[in-house]
């Protein structure tokens, strides 16, 4: 008996057509969001492993014991490569005082954002437990380059996010810039290895040392680069659990662990501290609910894929892929260094970097990174545009273009390098888009003019927001695609009040997935 509404083959054919509208996930043409190992066997392995556990519910590892075994395997691998095992051994001979080394334990999560959320939730609850009855709202102290997931965590869990300016030239900061802000109300300090915007490696050892002496927790966000840096061929400063004082660390397996979305790992020093991560209740008439993650029921597929990949690759396989990535990263940084009018920001660490205008050369020789990214996109290469930002101290972080390099990039370096040079030649001397002029040009296209919208900021309704998005050219296209030129859009992001920009982006994403008709 077949009660299907549609033929399965027809539905799959439609899905194939839909996929053709996506940016390419393989082949190295998208330098953000996707992490292509370039090894087809790993993709097949991940798919096969996920299929084997497709009906499994990761909610209860005591019922589905494969989940427990796989999670223990993934956490064990991560703990080993991030030097957590050394502290386990030290624990056997440690004192019972405050500096006693503790076992590193962990949890597999749905992605970097969930790992970061859980690290903050754990820190908040541990801070509260140590200060029973304290009415204050605790702070998170972090460089402004910390991932936006910590903005979300602060909003969700009721903490104050105290963002520290970084040097616009280097994209990072001195340890003292963070440690000078420490106080009894700090529940967590977050540092990055490396940061997403500029790939700066924060001064983790110095920050952790100061925090350790004051009893303040330190989280290392290694979500994007952790599984690459662990095997990076170049010598790096200590940044993981080899650093005393690092309390927790997050790293994504769906990035440089080459697993499909979404799977990440959160490691925490100390069993007792990590137990604050859990939600539990028996105060309802159903089964006892005990969750280490934000979700209850969850797929086992991403975990199975990550486990299978770590088992197959091992340290040697990861090291080989990191070597390819490092080789491609060095080659492309050298390419950018050779392009007059552009500069790599700071001293990036690992497989990513950001590119800004070189303002040391005359204006007619400068290359705007957003025009450059648009020109590269026209040739089939997808780079990520990042807006400039004024920091709390009045300094301005430059607008940049971000490149994330993966192992497969090594196979296309000559073609990509030529495209980057050609794109720069095509836009050299073209000035940065003036956001104020773009804004003024919208005045006639927006009913009632732009001034009332600026005054209302984020308080506009859905129809008004959609109207402004349409005037900008970001809504109304049946294909749902982006405009051919993104530089004017990023200029608007910089020119509009942040609350209004956020409201518009909410409307954009909500409308994109809204059923038609």
Secondary structure, 3 states (H helix, E strand, C coil): CCCCCCCHHHHHHHHHHHHCCCCCCCCCCECCCCCCCCCHHHHHHHHHHHHHCCCCECCCCCCCHHHHHHHHHHHHHHHHHCCCHHHHHHHCCCCCCCCCCCCEEEEEECCHHHHHHHHHHHHHHHHHHHCCCCCCCCEEEEECCCCCHHHHHHHHHCCEEEEECCCCCCCCCCHHHHHCCCCCCEEEEEEECCCCCCCCCCCHHHHHHHHHHHCCCEEEECCCCHHHHCCCCCCCCCCCCCCCCCCEEEEECCCCCCCCCCCEEEEEECHHHHHHHCEEECCCCCCCEEECCCCCCCECHHHHHHHHHHHHHHHHHHHHHHHHHHHHHHHHHHHHHCCCCEEECCCCCCCEEEEEECCCCCHHHCCCHHHHHHHHHHCCCECEEECCEECCCCCEECCEEEEECCHHHHHCHHHHHHHHHHHHHHHCCCCCCCHHHHHHHHHHHCCCCCHHHHHHHHHCCHHHHHHHHHHHCCCCCCCCCCCCCCHHHHHHHHHCCHHHHHHHHHHHHHHHCCCCC
